[in-house]
Amino acid sequence: MSSSWRTVCGCGLAIVALLAGDVSAQTAPAGATSTEPATAAAAAPEAAPTQTVRVTFSPKGAGLNDIPLGGYRVPDTNIIISGHQKGGAAGLLFGAVGMLAQGAVNAQVGKEAVSGTQSALRFDVPKQAEDAMRAVLKSDQYGQAFTLDGANGGTELTVYAYASITFVNDTDARPYVILKAVPKSQPPGGRLKTVRYICCVGEALPLAGDQGLAANGGERLQQILTQETDEAVKLMLTDVQHPYPRDDQSQISVDSHFPFVRKRFRVTGYALSDEPDAIVFAPHLSNMIVFAGVMKMDKAAITYHLATKHDSPFKILPD
């Protein structure tokens, strides 16, 4: 590793520690050592907004601060290829702004990593997200709280929808759908904040080959991204309408691959919901980190345990 990369990585890890914050007072009570999975918080959700929230899906997708160093955007899509980059993990946790020269080199590596499959890596995430929302708005659960139409002047939320296909090794990759919800105007009390909603389904699969994500014109990839987009929309609407309680006594540490970075991490955060096949949690990470947000992750792709006072908010795991 070059001296410049050692400097970047060293500084990056120091910044991560500061950005993650001190959660020692927020983790499980002193002496708690149980490794049983945390259950969903029992507290009642907050009251629903008094105004209908107008949601607009932007065609722009991810901005530079949402894409890590060296991420490669498939042309004319909102699909970002990552996990192929060279260098330390710390430098890949943040947006590419300020590191564009090295990023260009790694982006070329990403282009080569998907050479021959790019035609199958096309999926309109914003359109699928809008279609999914139109479908769920027909239900009583969300129909009175949100709208895609209507005049300006009320509470508004702009959503930037994109996907990351992240290599976890030289051949296998995992797709993630990300909806970045940005309040354009606030309801009374101003409780809406910018939040990324991230969903992943299943385990990593080969990108190429007869059984790969790109096989048959990307049929398997399309199925996964459709399911993840639909789940991400429901996750976002649920948390905006009735915010999940962030309970200091209900926290978990999750070991997994996360969007954009090849290495595995242990991340500690609030346990929001425990479903039969997935968990929902909110890591203690700054929004400057490209995979910070509210995550719904397939249990097949993770391991997790009840957080203790010994669990740090963020840790790079050995290969």
C-alpha positions in Angstrom: 0.0 0.0 0.0 1.4 3.4 -0.9 2.1 6.0 1.7 -0.7 8.2 0.4 -3.2 5.4 0.8 -2.0 4.7 4.3 -2.6 8.4 5.1 -6.1 8.4 3.5 -7.1 5.2 5.3 -5.6 6.3 8.7 -7.4 9.6 8.5 -10.6 7.9 7.2 -10.7 5.5 10.2 -10.2 8.4 12.6 -13.0 10.4 10.9 -15.3 7.3 11.1 -14.8 7.1 14.8 -15.8 10.7 15.2 -18.7 10.5 12.8 -20.1 7.4 14.4 -20.3 9.1 17.8 -20.0 7.7 21.3 -22.8 5.2 21.8 -21.4 3.7 25.0 -24.2 5.2 26.9 -26.8 4.0 24.4 -25.9 0.3 24.2 -27.3 -2.4 26.4 -27.1 -1.9 30.1 -23.8 -2.6 31.9 -23.3 -6.3 32.4 -25.6 -7.4 29.5 -23.9 -10.1 27.6 -26.7 -12.0 25.9 -26.1 -13.0 22.3 -29.8 -13.6 21.6 -31.2 -11.5 18.7 -32.9 -8.3 19.8 -36.7 -8.1 19.3 -38.6 -5.1 17.9 -39.1 -2.2 20.3 -42.4 -2.4 22.1 -43.0 1.3 22.4 -45.9 2.8 20.6 -45.1 4.7 17.4 -45.4 8.4 17.2 -48.5 10.0 16.0 -49.0 10.2 12.2 -48.4 13.6 10.5 -51.4 15.9 10.4 -50.7 16.9 6.8 -50.5 14.7 3.7 -46.9 14.3 2.6 -46.4 14.9 -1.1 -43.6 12.6 -2.5 -41.6 13.3 -5.6 -39.2 10.8 -7.2 -36.3 12.6 -8.7 -34.7 11.1 -11.9 -31.2 12.2 -10.7 -30.5 9.2 -8.5 -27.3 9.3 -6.4 -25.3 12.4 -6.0 -21.5 12.6 -5.6 -21.8 12.5 -1.8 -23.7 9.2 -2.1 -21.2 7.4 -4.2 -17.9 6.1 -2.8 -14.5 6.7 -4.2 -14.2 4.9 -7.5 -17.8 3.9 -7.8 -18.8 3.2 -11.5 -22.2 4.4 -12.7 -23.6 2.2 -15.5 -24.3 4.7 -18.3 -27.8 6.2 -18.5 -28.9 4.4 -15.3 -29.0 4.9 -11.5 -27.0 1.7 -11.0 -23.7 2.1 -9.2 -21.0 -0.7 -9.4 -18.8 -0.9 -6.4 -16.7 -3.3 -4.3 -14.1 -3.6 -7.0 -12.0 -0.6 -5.9 -8.4 -0.9 -4.8 -7.1 0.6 -1.6 -8.2 0.6 2.0 -11.8 0.3 3.1 -11.9 3.6 5.0 -11.5 5.8 1.9 -14.5 4.1 0.3 -17.0 4.9 3.0 -17.5 8.5 2.0 -18.7 10.3 -1.1 -16.3 10.8 -4.0 -16.1 14.6 -3.7 -12.5 15.7 -3.2 -10.9 12.4 -4.3 -11.9 12.4 -8.0 -8.6 11.6 -9.5 -8.1 8.3 -7.7 -11.8 7.7 -8.1 -11.5 7.9 -11.9 -8.9 5.2 -11.9 -11.1 2.9 -9.8 -14.2 3.7 -11.9 -12.4 2.3 -14.9 -11.7 -0.9 -12.9 -15.4 -1.0 -12.2 -16.2 -0.6 -15.9 -14.0 -3.5 -16.7 -15.5 -5.6 -13.9 -18.9 -5.5 -15.6 -17.6 -5.7 -19.2 -19.9 -7.9 -21.2 -22.8 -7.6 -18.8 -23.7 -3.9 -18.9 -26.6 -4.4 -21.2 -28.2 -6.6 -18.5 -27.5 -4.1 -15.7 -30.3 -1.7 -16.6 -33.1 -1.0 -14.2 -35.1 2.2 -13.8 -35.1 2.5 -10.0 -37.0 5.8 -9.8 -39.8 4.5 -12.1 -40.1 1.3 -10.2 -40.2 3.2 -6.9 -42.9 5.5 -8.1 -44.9 2.6 -9.5 -44.6 0.7 -6.2 -45.8 3.8 -4.3 -48.8 4.2 -6.6 -49.7 0.6 -5.8 -49.4 1.0 -2.0 -51.3 4.3 -2.0 -54.4 2.3 -3.0 -54.4 0.8 0.5 -55.9 2.4 3.6 -52.6 2.1 5.4 -50.8 4.8 3.4 -53.4 6.4 1.1 -54.5 9.2 3.5 -50.9 10.1 4.6 -49.1 10.4 1.2 -49.7 11.6 -2.3 -47.7 11.7 -5.6 -49.9 14.5 -7.0 -51.4 17.7 -5.8 -50.4 21.3 -5.5 -47.2 22.5 -3.8 -47.3 24.3 -0.5 -47.7 21.5 1.9 -45.2 19.0 3.3 -43.0 17.7 0.5 -40.4 14.9 0.3 -38.0 14.5 -2.6 -36.7 10.9 -3.1 -33.5 10.0 -4.9 -33.7 6.3 -5.9 -30.7 4.3 -7.0 -29.1 0.9 -6.6 -25.7 -0.5 -5.7 -24.3 -3.7 -7.1 -21.5 -4.4 -4.7 -18.9 -7.1 -5.3 -18.1 -9.0 -2.1 -15.3 -10.9 -3.9 -13.9 -11.1 -7.4 -17.0 -12.9 -8.8 -20.0 -12.5 -6.5 -22.1 -9.4 -6.0 -25.1 -8.3 -3.9 -27.6 -5.7 -5.2 -29.0 -3.1 -2.8 -31.7 -0.5 -3.4 -31.4 2.9 -1.7 -34.0 5.6 -1.4 -32.6 8.9 -0.1 -35.6 10.9 1.2 -34.9 14.6 1.5 -37.5 17.0 3.0 -38.2 19.9 0.7 -40.6 21.4 3.2 -41.5 20.5 6.7 -44.8 19.7 8.6 -45.5 21.7 11.8 -42.7 20.8 14.2 -40.2 20.1 11.5 -39.6 16.4 12.4 -38.6 15.2 8.9 -34.9 14.6 8.3 -32.8 13.4 5.3 -32.7 9.6 5.6 -31.5 6.8 3.3 -33.7 3.7 3.2 -31.7 0.6 2.2 -33.0 -2.9 1.3 -31.2 -6.1 0.4 -32.7 -9.5 -0.4 -30.8 -12.8 -0.2 -27.2 -13.6 -0.4 -24.5 -12.6 -2.9 -24.6 -14.3 -6.3 -22.2 -14.5 -9.3 -22.6 -11.6 -11.6 -21.7 -13.5 -14.8 -22.4 -17.1 -15.8 -25.5 -19.1 -16.6 -26.9 -18.8 -13.1 -25.6 -15.2 -12.5 -27.4 -12.0 -11.9 -26.8 -10.9 -15.5 -28.0 -14.2 -17.1 -31.0 -14.1 -19.5 -30.8 -10.4 -20.0 -30.5 -9.8 -16.2 -33.7 -11.6 -15.3 -32.6 -12.5 -11.8 -31.2 -9.0 -11.2 -34.5 -7.5 -12.3 -36.4 -9.7 -9.9 -34.2 -8.8 -6.9 -34.2 -5.1 -7.7 -38.0 -5.0 -8.1 -38.5 -6.8 -4.8 -35.9 -4.5 -3.0 -37.5 -1.4 -4.5 -41.0 -2.4 -3.4 -39.7 -3.2 0.1 -37.7 0.1 0.3 -40.8 2.2 -0.6 -42.9 0.5 2.2 -40.0 0.9 4.7 -39.7 4.6 3.9 -43.5 5.3 4.1 -43.8 3.4 7.3 -40.9 5.3 9.0 -42.2 8.7 7.8 -45.8 8.1 8.7 -45.2 6.3 12.1 -41.5 6.7 12.9 -39.9 3.5 14.4 -39.0 4.1 18.0 -35.2 4.5 18.5 -35.0 2.8 21.8 -31.6 3.0 23.7 -32.5 -0.3 25.4 -33.1 -2.1 22.1 -29.9 -2.1 20.1 -28.1 -4.7 18.0 -24.7 -5.3 16.4 -24.9 -6.5 12.8 -22.1 -8.3 10.9 -22.5 -8.1 7.2 -21.4 -6.7 3.9 -23.0 -3.3 3.3 -23.6 -1.3 0.1 -20.6 -0.1 -1.9 -17.7 -1.7 0.2 -16.3 -5.2 -0.3 -15.1 -5.7 3.3 -17.4 -6.9 6.0 -18.3 -4.6 8.9 -19.8 -4.8 12.4 -22.2 -1.9 12.8 -24.2 -1.2 16.0 -27.6 0.6 15.9 -31.2 0.7 17.0 -33.2 -2.5 16.5 -36.4 -1.2 14.8 -38.2 -4.3 13.7 -37.6 -8.1 13.7 -39.5 -9.9 10.9 -39.4 -13.6 10.1 -36.9 -13.2 7.3 -35.4 -9.8 7.8 -34.4 -7.2 10.4 -34.8 -3.4 10.3 -32.2 -1.4 12.1 -30.7 2.1 12.1 -26.9 2.2 12.5 -25.2 4.9 14.6 -23.4 6.4 11.6 -23.2 9.9 10.2 -25.0 10.5 6.9 -21.6 11.3 5.4 -21.0 7.5 5.3 -22.6 6.2 2.1 -24.5 3.3 3.7 -25.8 5.2 6.7 -29.6 5.1 7.1 -32.4 2.8 7.9 -31.7 -0.7 6.7 -33.9 -3.7 6.0 -31.6 -6.7 5.6 -32.3 -10.4 4.8 -31.3 -12.6 7.7 -29.6 -15.0 5.3 -27.0 -12.3 4.6 -26.1 -11.3 8.1 -25.4 -12.3 11.7 -26.4 -10.2 14.6 -26.6 -10.1 18.4 -27.9 -7.9 21.2 -25.5 -5.0 21.6 -23.4 -4.8 24.8 -21.3 -2.0 26.2 -18.3 -3.6 24.5 -19.7 -3.2 21.0 -18.3 -0.2 19.1 -20.6 1.6 16.7 -18.4 0.6 13.7 -15.7 -2.0 13.2 -14.0 -3.5 10.1 -14.0 -7.3 10.3 -11.1 -9.5 9.2 -11.3 -11.2 5.9 
